[in-house]
């Protein structure tokens, strides 16, 4: 998936679930995982890749990690 495709996907997810995301992030959580049309993880600690994979196995769906934290991007040369 290209960066642009991923960005468009997250835009669609936030368009659909933005109110839920904003409410949970204002409630003290820094990291959320959306899966199967609901928040399945909410915490002030970052979720590990293995935990995300486990949630995906549990729900049989792709899970989306949402954070309010800034994420630094690096340029690959």
mmCIF file of the N, C-alpha and C atoms, coordinates in Angstrom:
data_MODEL
# 
_entry.id   MODEL 
# 
loop_
_atom_site.group_PDB 
_atom_site.id 
_atom_site.type_symbol 
_atom_site.label_atom_id 
_atom_site.label_alt_id 
_atom_site.label_comp_id 
_atom_site.label_asym_id 
_atom_site.label_entity_id 
_atom_site.label_seq_id 
_atom_site.pdbx_PDB_ins_code 
_atom_site.Cartn_x 
_atom_site.Cartn_y 
_atom_site.Cartn_z 
_atom_site.occupancy 
_atom_site.B_iso_or_equiv 
_atom_site.pdbx_formal_charge 
_atom_site.auth_seq_id 
_atom_site.auth_comp_id 
_atom_site.auth_asym_id 
_atom_site.auth_atom_id 
_atom_site.pdbx_PDB_model_num 
ATOM 1   N N  . UNK A 1 1  ? 0.852   -1.165  0.000  1.00 0.00 ? 1  UNK A N  1 
ATOM 2   C CA . UNK A 1 1  ? 0.000   0.000   0.000  1.00 0.00 ? 1  UNK A CA 1 
ATOM 3   C C  . UNK A 1 1  ? 0.905   1.237   0.000  1.00 0.00 ? 1  UNK A C  1 
ATOM 4   N N  . UNK A 1 2  ? 0.604   2.169   -0.863 1.00 0.00 ? 2  UNK A N  1 
ATOM 5   C CA . UNK A 1 2  ? 1.419   3.374   -0.934 1.00 0.00 ? 2  UNK A CA 1 
ATOM 6   C C  . UNK A 1 2  ? 1.075   4.307   0.227  1.00 0.00 ? 2  UNK A C  1 
ATOM 7   N N  . UNK A 1 3  ? 1.972   5.274   0.463  1.00 0.00 ? 3  UNK A N  1 
ATOM 8   C CA . UNK A 1 3  ? 1.720   6.265   1.514  1.00 0.00 ? 3  UNK A CA 1 
ATOM 9   C C  . UNK A 1 3  ? 0.402   6.985   1.256  1.00 0.00 ? 3  UNK A C  1 
ATOM 10  N N  . UNK A 1 4  ? 0.162   7.339   0.014  1.00 0.00 ? 4  UNK A N  1 
ATOM 11  C CA . UNK A 1 4  ? -1.078  8.055   -0.338 1.00 0.00 ? 4  UNK A CA 1 
ATOM 12  C C  . UNK A 1 4  ? -2.309  7.194   -0.059 1.00 0.00 ? 4  UNK A C  1 
ATOM 13  N N  . UNK A 1 5  ? -2.271  5.933   -0.435 1.00 0.00 ? 5  UNK A N  1 
ATOM 14  C CA . UNK A 1 5  ? -3.397  5.031   -0.191 1.00 0.00 ? 5  UNK A CA 1 
ATOM 15  C C  . UNK A 1 5  ? -3.653  4.875   1.304  1.00 0.00 ? 5  UNK A C  1 
ATOM 16  N N  . UNK A 1 6  ? -2.570  4.727   2.068  1.00 0.00 ? 6  UNK A N  1 
ATOM 17  C CA . UNK A 1 6  ? -2.710  4.596   3.516  1.00 0.00 ? 6  UNK A CA 1 
ATOM 18  C C  . UNK A 1 6  ? -3.304  5.857   4.117  1.00 0.00 ? 6  UNK A C  1 
ATOM 19  N N  . UNK A 1 7  ? -2.850  6.996   3.665  1.00 0.00 ? 7  UNK A N  1 
ATOM 20  C CA . UNK A 1 7  ? -3.373  8.272   4.151  1.00 0.00 ? 7  UNK A CA 1 
ATOM 21  C C  . UNK A 1 7  ? -4.864  8.409   3.838  1.00 0.00 ? 7  UNK A C  1 
ATOM 22  N N  . UNK A 1 8  ? -5.259  8.035   2.637  1.00 0.00 ? 8  UNK A N  1 
ATOM 23  C CA . UNK A 1 8  ? -6.672  8.099   2.252  1.00 0.00 ? 8  UNK A CA 1 
ATOM 24  C C  . UNK A 1 8  ? -7.511  7.141   3.084  1.00 0.00 ? 8  UNK A C  1 
ATOM 25  N N  . UNK A 1 9  ? -6.975  5.977   3.373  1.00 0.00 ? 9  UNK A N  1 
ATOM 26  C CA . UNK A 1 9  ? -7.684  5.006   4.201  1.00 0.00 ? 9  UNK A CA 1 
ATOM 27  C C  . UNK A 1 9  ? -7.919  5.561   5.603  1.00 0.00 ? 9  UNK A C  1 
ATOM 28  N N  . UNK A 1 10 ? -6.880  6.131   6.214  1.00 0.00 ? 10 UNK A N  1 
ATOM 29  C CA . UNK A 1 10 ? -7.039  6.700   7.550  1.00 0.00 ? 10 UNK A CA 1 
ATOM 30  C C  . UNK A 1 10 ? -7.991  7.888   7.538  1.00 0.00 ? 10 UNK A C  1 
ATOM 31  N N  . UNK A 1 11 ? -7.989  8.667   6.469  1.00 0.00 ? 11 UNK A N  1 
ATOM 32  C CA . UNK A 1 11 ? -8.949  9.770   6.353  1.00 0.00 ? 11 UNK A CA 1 
ATOM 33  C C  . UNK A 1 11 ? -10.376 9.238   6.367  1.00 0.00 ? 11 UNK A C  1 
ATOM 34  N N  . UNK A 1 12 ? -10.618 8.141   5.652  1.00 0.00 ? 12 UNK A N  1 
ATOM 35  C CA . UNK A 1 12 ? -11.964 7.543   5.636  1.00 0.00 ? 12 UNK A CA 1 
ATOM 36  C C  . UNK A 1 12 ? -12.346 6.981   7.001  1.00 0.00 ? 12 UNK A C  1 
ATOM 37  N N  . UNK A 1 13 ? -11.393 6.343   7.666  1.00 0.00 ? 13 UNK A N  1 
ATOM 38  C CA . UNK A 1 13 ? -11.661 5.801   9.004  1.00 0.00 ? 13 UNK A CA 1 
ATOM 39  C C  . UNK A 1 13 ? -12.023 6.936   9.962  1.00 0.00 ? 13 UNK A C  1 
ATOM 40  N N  . UNK A 1 14 ? -11.247 8.021   9.924  1.00 0.00 ? 14 UNK A N  1 
ATOM 41  C CA . UNK A 1 14 ? -11.526 9.147   10.828 1.00 0.00 ? 14 UNK A CA 1 
ATOM 42  C C  . UNK A 1 14 ? -12.820 9.863   10.467 1.00 0.00 ? 14 UNK A C  1 
ATOM 43  N N  . UNK A 1 15 ? -13.159 9.891   9.194  1.00 0.00 ? 15 UNK A N  1 
ATOM 44  C CA . UNK A 1 15 ? -14.427 10.497  8.780  1.00 0.00 ? 15 UNK A CA 1 
ATOM 45  C C  . UNK A 1 15 ? -15.599 9.724   9.387  1.00 0.00 ? 15 UNK A C  1 
ATOM 46  N N  . UNK A 1 16 ? -15.496 8.422   9.366  1.00 0.00 ? 16 UNK A N  1 
ATOM 47  C CA . UNK A 1 16 ? -16.571 7.573   9.887  1.00 0.00 ? 16 UNK A CA 1 
ATOM 48  C C  . UNK A 1 16 ? -16.598 7.525   11.417 1.00 0.00 ? 16 UNK A C  1 
ATOM 49  N N  . UNK A 1 17 ? -15.428 7.482   12.043 1.00 0.00 ? 17 UNK A N  1 
ATOM 50  C CA . UNK A 1 17 ? -15.357 7.267   13.492 1.00 0.00 ? 17 UNK A CA 1 
ATOM 51  C C  . UNK A 1 17 ? -14.741 8.433   14.250 1.00 0.00 ? 17 UNK A C  1 
ATOM 52  N N  . UNK A 1 18 ? -14.622 9.579   13.608 1.00 0.00 ? 18 UNK A N  1 
ATOM 53  C CA . UNK A 1 18 ? -13.951 10.734  14.208 1.00 0.00 ? 18 UNK A CA 1 
ATOM 54  C C  . UNK A 1 18 ? -14.495 11.154  15.553 1.00 0.00 ? 18 UNK A C  1 
ATOM 55  N N  . UNK A 1 19 ? -15.808 11.138  15.729 1.00 0.00 ? 19 UNK A N  1 
ATOM 56  C CA . UNK A 1 19 ? -16.379 11.572  17.014 1.00 0.00 ? 19 UNK A CA 1 
ATOM 57  C C  . UNK A 1 19 ? -16.002 10.616  18.140 1.00 0.00 ? 19 UNK A C  1 
ATOM 58  N N  . UNK A 1 20 ? -16.007 9.334   17.860 1.00 0.00 ? 20 UNK A N  1 
ATOM 59  C CA . UNK A 1 20 ? -15.603 8.339   18.866 1.00 0.00 ? 20 UNK A CA 1 
ATOM 60  C C  . UNK A 1 20 ? -14.133 8.520   19.211 1.00 0.00 ? 20 UNK A C  1 
ATOM 61  N N  . UNK A 1 21 ? -13.304 8.694   18.189 1.00 0.00 ? 21 UNK A N  1 
ATOM 62  C CA . UNK A 1 21 ? -11.861 8.865   18.387 1.00 0.00 ? 21 UNK A CA 1 
ATOM 63  C C  . UNK A 1 21 ? -11.588 10.106  19.226 1.00 0.00 ? 21 UNK A C  1 
ATOM 64  N N  . UNK A 1 22 ? -12.167 11.226  18.860 1.00 0.00 ? 22 UNK A N  1 
ATOM 65  C CA . UNK A 1 22 ? -11.940 12.472  19.598 1.00 0.00 ? 22 UNK A CA 1 
ATOM 66  C C  . UNK A 1 22 ? -12.382 12.359  21.047 1.00 0.00 ? 22 UNK A C  1 
ATOM 67  N N  . UNK A 1 23 ? -13.525 11.738  21.274 1.00 0.00 ? 23 UNK A N  1 
ATOM 68  C CA . UNK A 1 23 ? -14.044 11.581  22.642 1.00 0.00 ? 23 UNK A CA 1 
ATOM 69  C C  . UNK A 1 23 ? -13.095 10.730  23.489 1.00 0.00 ? 23 UNK A C  1 
ATOM 70  N N  . UNK A 1 24 ? -12.609 9.629   22.928 1.00 0.00 ? 24 UNK A N  1 
ATOM 71  C CA . UNK A 1 24 ? -11.717 8.742   23.684 1.00 0.00 ? 24 UNK A CA 1 
ATOM 72  C C  . UNK A 1 24 ? -10.358 9.390   23.920 1.00 0.00 ? 24 UNK A C  1 
ATOM 73  N N  . UNK A 1 25 ? -9.843  10.125  22.922 1.00 0.00 ? 25 UNK A N  1 
ATOM 74  C CA . UNK A 1 25 ? -8.544  10.784  23.094 1.00 0.00 ? 25 UNK A CA 1 
ATOM 75  C C  . UNK A 1 25 ? -8.638  11.895  24.133 1.00 0.00 ? 25 UNK A C  1 
ATOM 76  N N  . UNK A 1 26 ? -9.743  12.593  24.191 1.00 0.00 ? 26 UNK A N  1 
ATOM 77  C CA . UNK A 1 26 ? -9.930  13.635  25.209 1.00 0.00 ? 26 UNK A CA 1 
ATOM 78  C C  . UNK A 1 26 ? -10.118 13.028  26.595 1.00 0.00 ? 26 UNK A C  1 
ATOM 79  N N  . UNK A 1 27 ? -10.518 11.775  26.652 1.00 0.00 ? 27 UNK A N  1 
ATOM 80  C CA . UNK A 1 27 ? -10.737 11.089  27.918 1.00 0.00 ? 27 UNK A CA 1 
ATOM 81  C C  . UNK A 1 27 ? -9.460  10.574  28.556 1.00 0.00 ? 27 UNK A C  1 
ATOM 82  N N  . UNK A 1 28 ? -8.314  10.891  27.979 1.00 0.00 ? 28 UNK A N  1 
ATOM 83  C CA . UNK A 1 28 ? -7.049  10.504  28.584 1.00 0.00 ? 28 UNK A CA 1 
ATOM 84  C C  . UNK A 1 28 ? -6.268  9.442   27.847 1.00 0.00 ? 28 UNK A C  1 
ATOM 85  N N  . UNK A 1 29 ? -6.884  8.803   26.884 1.00 0.00 ? 29 UNK A N  1 
ATOM 86  C CA . UNK A 1 29 ? -6.167  7.794   26.112 1.00 0.00 ? 29 UNK A CA 1 
ATOM 87  C C  . UNK A 1 29 ? -5.309  8.477   25.060 1.00 0.00 ? 29 UNK A C  1 
ATOM 88  N N  . UNK A 1 30 ? -4.128  7.923   24.815 1.00 0.00 ? 30 UNK A N  1 
ATOM 89  C CA . UNK A 1 30 ? -3.249  8.438   23.758 1.00 0.00 ? 30 UNK A CA 1 
ATOM 90  C C  . UNK A 1 30 ? -3.267  7.525   22.546 1.00 0.00 ? 30 UNK A C  1 
ATOM 91  N N  . UNK A 1 31 ? -3.631  6.272   22.749 1.00 0.00 ? 31 UNK A N  1 
ATOM 92  C CA . UNK A 1 31 ? -3.636  5.289   21.672 1.00 0.00 ? 31 UNK A CA 1 
ATOM 93  C C  . UNK A 1 31 ? -4.965  4.538   21.664 1.00 0.00 ? 31 UNK A C  1 
ATOM 94  N N  . UNK A 1 32 ? -5.540  4.403   20.483 1.00 0.00 ? 32 UNK A N  1 
ATOM 95  C CA . UNK A 1 32 ? -6.783  3.656   20.295 1.00 0.00 ? 32 UNK A CA 1 
ATOM 96  C C  . UNK A 1 32 ? -6.578  2.655   19.176 1.00 0.00 ? 32 UNK A C  1 
ATOM 97  N N  . UNK A 1 33 ? -7.306  1.567   19.261 1.00 0.00 ? 33 UNK A N  1 
ATOM 98  C CA . UNK A 1 33 ? -7.340  0.616   18.157 1.00 0.00 ? 33 UNK A CA 1 
ATOM 99  C C  . UNK A 1 33 ? -8.805  0.415   17.791 1.00 0.00 ? 33 UNK A C  1 
ATOM 100 N N  . UNK A 1 34 ? -9.113  0.694   16.529 1.00 0.00 ? 34 UNK A N  1 
ATOM 101 C CA . UNK A 1 34 ? -10.450 0.463   16.002 1.00 0.00 ? 34 UNK A CA 1 
ATOM 102 C C  . UNK A 1 34 ? -10.437 -0.859  15.248 1.00 0.00 ? 34 UNK A C  1 
ATOM 103 N N  . UNK A 1 35 ? -11.422 -1.681  15.546 1.00 0.00 ? 35 UNK A N  1 
ATOM 104 C CA . UNK A 1 35 ? -11.518 -2.970  14.878 1.00 0.00 ? 35 UNK A CA 1 
ATOM 105 C C  . UNK A 1 35 ? -12.980 -3.412  14.922 1.00 0.00 ? 35 UNK A C  1 
ATOM 106 N N  . UNK A 1 36 ? -13.444 -3.935  13.837 1.00 0.00 ? 36 UNK A N  1 
ATOM 107 C CA . UNK A 1 36 ? -14.818 -4.428  13.768 1.00 0.00 ? 36 UNK A CA 1 
ATOM 108 C C  . UNK A 1 36 ? -15.818 -3.342  14.186 1.00 0.00 ? 36 UNK A C  1 
ATOM 109 N N  . UNK A 1 37 ? -15.552 -2.106  13.732 1.00 0.00 ? 37 UNK A N  1 
ATOM 110 C CA . UNK A 1 37 ? -16.439 -0.956  13.928 1.00 0.00 ? 37 UNK A CA 1 
ATOM 111 C C  . UNK A 1 37 ? -16.556 -0.461  15.361 1.00 0.00 ? 37 UNK A C  1 
ATOM 112 N N  . UNK A 1 38 ? -15.557 -0.793  16.186 1.00 0.00 ? 38 UNK A N  1 
ATOM 113 C CA . UNK A 1 38 ? -15.577 -0.281  17.566 1.00 0.00 ? 38 UNK A CA 1 
ATOM 114 C C  . UNK A 1 38 ? -14.158 -0.153  18.103 1.00 0.00 ? 38 UNK A C  1 
ATOM 115 N N  . UNK A 1 39 ? -14.027 0.589   19.196 1.00 0.00 ? 39 UNK A N  1 
ATOM 116 C CA . UNK A 1 39 ? -12.739 0.721   19.869 1.00 0.00 ? 39 UNK A CA 1 
ATOM 117 C C  . UNK A 1 39 ? -12.516 -0.553  20.680 1.00 0.00 ? 39 UNK A C  1 
ATOM 118 N N  . UNK A 1 40 ? -11.435 -1.271  20.369 1.00 0.00 ? 40 UNK A N  1 
ATOM 119 C CA . UNK A 1 40 ? -11.146 -2.530  21.061 1.00 0.00 ? 40 UNK A CA 1 
ATOM 120 C C  . UNK A 1 40 ? -9.932  -2.417  21.974 1.00 0.00 ? 40 UNK A C  1 
ATOM 121 N N  . UNK A 1 41 ? -9.257  -1.260  21.932 1.00 0.00 ? 41 UNK A N  1 
ATOM 122 C CA . UNK A 1 41 ? -8.098  -1.012  22.798 1.00 0.00 ? 41 UNK A CA 1 
ATOM 123 C C  . UNK A 1 41 ? -8.011  0.485   23.001 1.00 0.00 ? 41 UNK A C  1 
ATOM 124 N N  . UNK A 1 42 ? -7.747  0.879   24.232 1.00 0.00 ? 42 UNK A N  1 
ATOM 125 C CA . UNK A 1 42 ? -7.618  2.294   24.565 1.00 0.00 ? 42 UNK A CA 1 
ATOM 126 C C  . UNK A 1 42 ? -6.649  2.392   25.731 1.00 0.00 ? 42 UNK A C  1 
ATOM 127 N N  . UNK A 1 43 ? -5.585  3.206   25.568 1.00 0.00 ? 43 UNK A N  1 
ATOM 128 C CA . UNK A 1 43 ? -4.582  3.271   26.621 1.00 0.00 ? 43 UNK A CA 1 
ATOM 129 C C  . UNK A 1 43 ? -3.728  4.518   26.465 1.00 0.00 ? 43 UNK A C  1 
ATOM 130 N N  . UNK A 1 44 ? -3.006  4.830   27.537 1.00 0.00 ? 44 UNK A N  1 
ATOM 131 C CA . UNK A 1 44 ? -2.029  5.923   27.445 1.00 0.00 ? 44 UNK A CA 1 
ATOM 132 C C  . UNK A 1 44 ? -0.660  5.374   27.049 1.00 0.00 ? 44 UNK A C  1 
ATOM 133 N N  . UNK A 1 45 ? -0.548  4.055   26.896 1.00 0.00 ? 45 UNK A N  1 
ATOM 134 C CA . UNK A 1 45 ? 0.704   3.445   26.435 1.00 0.00 ? 45 UNK A CA 1 
ATOM 135 C C  . UNK A 1 45 ? 0.537   2.936   25.015 1.00 0.00 ? 45 UNK A C  1 
ATOM 136 N N  . UNK A 1 46 ? 1.645   2.946   24.290 1.00 0.00 ? 46 UNK A N  1 
ATOM 137 C CA . UNK A 1 46 ? 1.618   2.489   22.905 1.00 0.00 ? 46 UNK A CA 1 
ATOM 138 C C  . UNK A 1 46 ? 1.395   0.988   22.838 1.00 0.00 ? 46 UNK A C  1 
ATOM 139 N N  . UNK A 1 47 ? 0.560   0.575   21.927 1.00 0.00 ? 47 UNK A N  1 
ATOM 140 C CA . UNK A 1 47 ? 0.287   -0.848  21.740 1.00 0.00 ? 47 UNK A CA 1 
ATOM 141 C C  . UNK A 1 47 ? 1.381   -1.448  20.856 1.00 0.00 ? 47 UNK A C  1 
ATOM 142 N N  . UNK A 1 48 ? 1.782   -2.663  21.163 1.00 0.00 ? 48 UNK A N  1 
ATOM 143 C CA . UNK A 1 48 ? 2.835   -3.323  20.376 1.00 0.00 ? 48 UNK A CA 1 
ATOM 144 C C  . UNK A 1 48 ? 2.247   -3.920  19.096 1.00 0.00 ? 48 UNK A C  1 
ATOM 145 N N  . UNK A 1 49 ? 3.112   -4.161  18.137 1.00 0.00 ? 49 UNK A N  1 
ATOM 146 C CA . UNK A 1 49 ? 2.685   -4.797  16.885 1.00 0.00 ? 49 UNK A CA 1 
ATOM 147 C C  . UNK A 1 49 ? 2.070   -6.165  17.158 1.00 0.00 ? 49 UNK A C  1 
ATOM 148 N N  . UNK A 1 50 ? 2.662   -6.901  18.083 1.00 0.00 ? 50 UNK A N  1 
ATOM 149 C CA . UNK A 1 50 ? 2.133   -8.227  18.413 1.00 0.00 ? 50 UNK A CA 1 
ATOM 150 C C  . UNK A 1 50 ? 0.722   -8.119  18.997 1.00 0.00 ? 50 UNK A C  1 
ATOM 151 N N  . UNK A 1 51 ? 0.486   -7.132  19.840 1.00 0.00 ? 51 UNK A N  1 
ATOM 152 C CA . UNK A 1 51 ? -0.857  -6.943  20.403 1.00 0.00 ? 51 UNK A CA 1 
ATOM 153 C C  . UNK A 1 51 ? -1.876  -6.603  19.308 1.00 0.00 ? 51 UNK A C  1 
ATOM 154 N N  . UNK A 1 52 ? -1.459  -5.808  18.340 1.00 0.00 ? 52 UNK A N  1 
ATOM 155 C CA . UNK A 1 52 ? -2.348  -5.474  17.221 1.00 0.00 ? 52 UNK A CA 1 
ATOM 156 C C  . UNK A 1 52 ? -2.657  -6.734  16.415 1.00 0.00 ? 52 UNK A C  1 
ATOM 157 N N  . UNK A 1 53 ? -1.636  -7.523  16.122 1.00 0.00 ? 53 UNK A N  1 
ATOM 158 C CA . UNK A 1 53 ? -1.850  -8.774  15.373 1.00 0.00 ? 53 UNK A CA 1 
ATOM 159 C C  . UNK A 1 53 ? -2.786  -9.711  16.127 1.00 0.00 ? 53 UNK A C  1 
ATOM 160 N N  . UNK A 1 54 ? -2.643  -9.767  17.446 1.00 0.00 ? 54 UNK A N  1 
ATOM 161 C CA . UNK A 1 54 ? -3.519  -10.618 18.259 1.00 0.00 ? 54 UNK A CA 1 
ATOM 162 C C  . UNK A 1 54 ? -4.974  -10.136 18.180 1.00 0.00 ? 54 UNK A C  1 
ATOM 163 N N  . UNK A 1 55 ? -5.183  -8.830  18.225 1.00 0.00 ? 55 UNK A N  1 
ATOM 164 C CA . UNK A 1 55 ? -6.542  -8.286  18.086 1.00 0.00 ? 55 UNK A CA 1 
ATOM 165 C C  . UNK A 1 55 ? -7.106  -8.597  16.703 1.00 0.00 ? 55 UNK A C  1 
ATOM 166 N N  . UNK A 1 56 ? -6.273  -8.512  15.680 1.00 0.00 ? 56 UNK A N  1 
ATOM 167 C CA . UNK A 1 56 ? -6.728  -8.837  14.326 1.00 0.00 ? 56 UNK A CA 1 
ATOM 168 C C  . UNK A 1 56 ? -7.112  -10.308 14.212 1.00 0.00 ? 56 UNK A C  1 
ATOM 169 N N  . UNK A 1 57 ? -6.338  -11.175 14.842 1.00 0.00 ? 57 UNK A N  1 
ATOM 170 C CA . UNK A 1 57 ? -6.687  -12.602 14.851 1.00 0.00 ? 57 UNK A CA 1 
ATOM 171 C C  . UNK A 1 57 ? -7.993  -12.821 15.614 1.00 0.00 ? 57 UNK A C  1 
ATOM 172 N N  . UNK A 1 58 ? -8.124  -12.164 16.746 1.00 0.00 ? 58 UNK A N  1 
ATOM 173 C CA . UNK A 1 58 ? -9.320  -12.327 17.592 1.00 0.00 ? 58 UNK A CA 1 
ATOM 174 C C  . UNK A 1 58 ? -10.591 -11.907 16.862 1.00 0.00 ? 58 UNK A C  1 
ATOM 175 N N  . UNK A 1 59 ? -10.541 -10.757 16.182 1.00 0.00 ? 59 UNK A N  1 
ATOM 176 C CA . UNK A 1 59 ? -11.731 -10.227 15.523 1.00 0.00 ? 59 UNK A CA 1 
ATOM 177 C C  . UNK A 1 59 ? -11.845 -10.623 14.053 1.00 0.00 ? 59 UNK A C  1 
ATOM 178 N N  . UNK A 1 60 ? -10.768 -11.174 13.484 1.00 0.00 ? 60 UNK A N  1 
ATOM 179 C CA . UNK A 1 60 ? -10.802 -11.559 12.083 1.00 0.00 ? 60 UNK A CA 1 
ATOM 180 C C  . UNK A 1 60 ? -10.944 -10.372 11.148 1.00 0.00 ? 60 UNK A C  1 
ATOM 181 N N  . UNK A 1 61 ? -10.467 -9.222  11.596 1.00 0.00 ? 61 UNK A N  1 
ATOM 182 C CA . UNK A 1 61 ? -10.584 -7.971  10.838 1.00 0.00 ? 61 UNK A CA 1 
ATOM 183 C C  . UNK A 1 61 ? -9.279  -7.191  10.933 1.00 0.00 ? 61 UNK A C  1 
ATOM 184 N N  . UNK A 1 62 ? -9.094  -6.260  10.008 1.00 0.00 ? 62 UNK A N  1 
ATOM 185 C CA . UNK A 1 62 ? -7.965  -5.343  10.081 1.00 0.00 ? 62 UNK A CA 1 
ATOM 186 C C  . UNK A 1 62 ? -8.241  -4.346  11.194 1.00 0.00 ? 62 UNK A C  1 
ATOM 187 N N  . UNK A 1 63 ? -7.226  -4.066  12.009 1.00 0.00 ? 63 UNK A N  1 
ATOM 188 C CA . UNK A 1 63 ? -7.360  -3.087  13.090 1.00 0.00 ? 63 UNK A CA 1 
ATOM 189 C C  . UNK A 1 63 ? -6.561  -1.833  12.739 1.00 0.00 ? 63 UNK A C  1 
ATOM 190 N N  . UNK A 1 64 ? -7.072  -0.697  13.149 1.00 0.00 ? 64 UNK A N  1 
ATOM 191 C CA . UNK A 1 64 ? -6.450  0.590   12.853 1.00 0.00 ? 64 UNK A CA 1 
ATOM 192 C C  . UNK A 1 64 ? -5.978  1.230   14.152 1.00 0.00 ? 64 UNK A C  1 
ATOM 193 N N  . UNK A 1 65 ? -4.700  1.539   14.230 1.00 0.00 ? 65 UNK A N  1 
ATOM 194 C CA . UNK A 1 65 ? -4.126  2.195   15.399 1.00 0.00 ? 65 UNK A CA 1 
ATOM 195 C C  . UNK A 1 65 ? -4.223  3.701   15.168 1.00 0.00 ? 65 UNK A C  1 
ATOM 196 N N  . UNK A 1 66 ? -4.842  4.386   16.105 1.00 0.00 ? 66 UNK A N  1 
ATOM 197 C CA . UNK A 1 66 ? -5.017  5.833   16.025 1.00 0.00 ? 66 UNK A CA 1 
ATOM 198 C C  . UNK A 1 66 ? -4.318  6.446   17.234 1.00 0.00 ? 66 UNK A C  1 
ATOM 199 N N  . UNK A 1 67 ? -3.553  7.505   16.990 1.00 0.00 ? 67 UNK A N  1 
ATOM 200 C CA . UNK A 1 67 ? -2.880  8.196   18.085 1.00 0.00 ? 67 UNK A CA 1 
ATOM 201 C C  . UNK A 1 67 ? -2.932  9.693   17.845 1.00 0.00 ? 67 UNK A C  1 
ATOM 202 N N  . UNK A 1 68 ? -2.881  10.419  18.924 1.00 0.00 ? 68 UNK A N  1 
ATOM 203 C CA . UNK A 1 68 ? -2.823  11.862  18.833 1.00 0.00 ? 68 UNK A CA 1 
ATOM 204 C C  . UNK A 1 68 ? -1.368  12.328  18.838 1.00 0.00 ? 68 UNK A C  1 
ATOM 205 N N  . UNK A 1 69 ? -0.450  11.426  19.158 1.00 0.00 ? 69 UNK A N  1 
ATOM 206 C CA . UNK A 1 69 ? 0.972   11.748  19.208 1.00 0.00 ? 69 UNK A CA 1 
ATOM 207 C C  . UNK A 1 69 ? 1.501   12.066  17.812 1.00 0.00 ? 69 UNK A C  1 
ATOM 208 N N  . UNK A 1 70 ? 2.483   12.930  17.754 1.00 0.00 ? 70 UNK A N  1 
ATOM 209 C CA . UNK A 1 70 ? 3.143   13.204  16.491 1.00 0.00 ? 70 UNK A CA 1 
ATOM 210 C C  . UNK A 1 70 ? 4.008   12.011  16.112 1.00 0.00 ? 70 UNK A C  1 
ATOM 211 N N  . UNK A 1 71 ? 3.984   11.678  14.855 1.00 0.00 ? 71 UNK A N  1 
ATOM 212 C CA . UNK A 1 71 ? 4.797   10.572  14.351 1.00 0.00 ? 71 UNK A CA 1 
ATOM 213 C C  . UNK A 1 71 ? 5.786   11.153  13.378 1.00 0.00 ? 71 UNK A C  1 
ATOM 214 N N  . UNK A 1 72 ? 7.063   10.945  13.668 1.00 0.00 ? 72 UNK A N  1 
ATOM 215 C CA . UNK A 1 72 ? 8.105   11.457  12.780 1.00 0.00 ? 72 UNK A CA 1 
ATOM 216 C C  . UNK A 1 72 ? 8.272   10.517  11.612 1.00 0.00 ? 72 UNK A C  1 
ATOM 217 N N  . UNK A 1 73 ? 8.353   11.106  10.436 1.00 0.00 ? 73 UNK A N  1 
ATOM 218 C CA . UNK A 1 73 ? 8.611   10.322  9.245  1.00 0.00 ? 73 UNK A CA 1 
ATOM 219 C C  . UNK A 1 73 ? 10.060  10.515  8.844  1.00 0.00 ? 73 UNK A C  1 
ATOM 220 N N  . UNK A 1 74 ? 10.670  9.465   8.373  1.00 0.00 ? 74 UNK A N  1 
ATOM 221 C CA . UNK A 1 74 ? 12.046  9.580   7.910  1.00 0.00 ? 74 UNK A CA 1 
ATOM 222 C C  . UNK A 1 74 ? 12.087  9.368   6.404  1.00 0.00 ? 74 UNK A C  1 
ATOM 223 N N  . UNK A 1 75 ? 13.065  9.963   5.791  1.00 0.00 ? 75 UNK A N  1 
ATOM 224 C CA . UNK A 1 75 ? 13.243  9.829   4.359  1.00 0.00 ? 75 UNK A CA 1 
ATOM 225 C C  . UNK A 1 75 ? 14.224  8.696   4.110  1.00 0.00 ? 75 UNK A C  1 
ATOM 226 N N  . UNK A 1 76 ? 13.806  7.780   3.262  1.00 0.00 ? 76 UNK A N  1 
ATOM 227 C CA . UNK A 1 76 ? 14.680  6.660   2.910  1.00 0.00 ? 76 UNK A CA 1 
ATOM 228 C C  . UNK A 1 76 ? 15.495  7.083   1.707  1.00 0.00 ? 76 UNK A C  1 
ATOM 229 N N  . UNK A 1 77 ? 16.796  6.972   1.843  1.00 0.00 ? 77 UNK A N  1 
ATOM 230 C CA . UNK A 1 77 ? 17.686  7.381   0.745  1.00 0.00 ? 77 UNK A CA 1 
ATOM 231 C C  . UNK A 1 77 ? 18.428  6.205   0.201  1.00 0.00 ? 77 UNK A C  1 
# 
